[in-house]
Amino acid sequence: MQKFSAQEMQNQVQLYSDYFFNAGFPQGQPVVCPERRWTTWSTSLACGSGLAVNDKGAQLLVKPCVCTLCGKSFSNNSYLAIHTRSHTGERPYICDVCGERFNRSNHLNDHKRTHSGEKPYRCEICGEQFVKSGNLVEHKRKHSGERPFHCDVCDKSFARMSVLYRHRVIHSKDRPYKCDLCDKRFTRKGALHRHERVHSGEKPFHCDVCNKSFAHSESLSMHKAIHTGEKLYRCDICDKRFGNRLYLHSHKKIHSEERPYVCNECGDAFKRSGDLNAHKSTHSAEKPFRCELCDQRFTKNSNLHRHKKLHLAKEGTAQEKEKTKFNIAPLANSF
């Protein structure tokens, strides 16, 4: 299958954006959706592009609906409305089981299957089943070895577009959304809005059991598990369950071979951002984790935990010696 770089995909998005200002269908270069996932009404589920056919029968990308906030264009107003929620942070679709919110109804439907255990999408090669069709598409690439998403800077290829986007942050320092209070910058406007609640103290999400309030809906969902003891979030690969979505998200990286977090010092790659942060400390003299018993310092929290066990073991040995000494003394006096 042909590889598509991020720039090529962006070029396709911009192609024929002036469709509304021309009579009839645009004439020009035929294009295809990178995912080749077309619906019956000729709109791509992968990138939201519409298809038109000119007088020569060539398929042409059409996106007449333009976002006034960022300039991105879409094939119809429905896709534009969904996109606009990425700027506003609106998530109108709510899970009636755990309270998690979503910006699209189909994302809510996919999420509900994590509670029900339903896996309607089955791999015909190995029989593995999945909650989402997208997970099946990604899984099949493990069998084929296909990596269609290509970085146009360093020539690396990826099986998923989301991993390519995360990877590209390594090459670009562009963070256009800046907090006016602390100058911290973000790649997305929604992330900036979430951050601004740190300064404002706004906590719009309330627990109906104990009335505790939270800044984010995800935090409320995690908190509710304390009251119920339920583990609502289920891994669709190994069936392990978790009390909150973040733990599940971190766990699922164990199953993936993707290592999107790359050290800019030595090039080592990691599955989780926390592993990368721990690794980075090996390049510096910084040892932020201190033992409060002996003041020894460590680069990793896990090393500190192992060290503390030595203190516990020594303490246990000393206590055993005291007990032995106490028990033997009377025996010695009895003879």
ABEGO torsion letter per residue (X at the ends): XBBBBAAAAAAAAABGAAAAABBEBBBEBBBBBAAGBBBAAGBBAAAGBBBBBBAAGBBBBBBABBBAAAGBBBABAAAAAAAAAAAAGBBABBBAAAGBBBABAAAAAAAAAAAAGBBABBBAAAGBBBABAAAAAAAAAAAAGBBABBBAAAGBBBABAAAAAAAAAAABABBABBBAAAGBBBABAAAAAAAAAAAAGBBABBBAAAGBBBABAAAAAAAAAAAAGBBABBBAAAGBBBABAAAAAAAAAAABABBABBBAAAGBBBABAAAAAAAAAAABABBABBBAAAGBBBABAAAAAAAAAAAAAAAAAAAAAAAAAAAAAAAAAAX
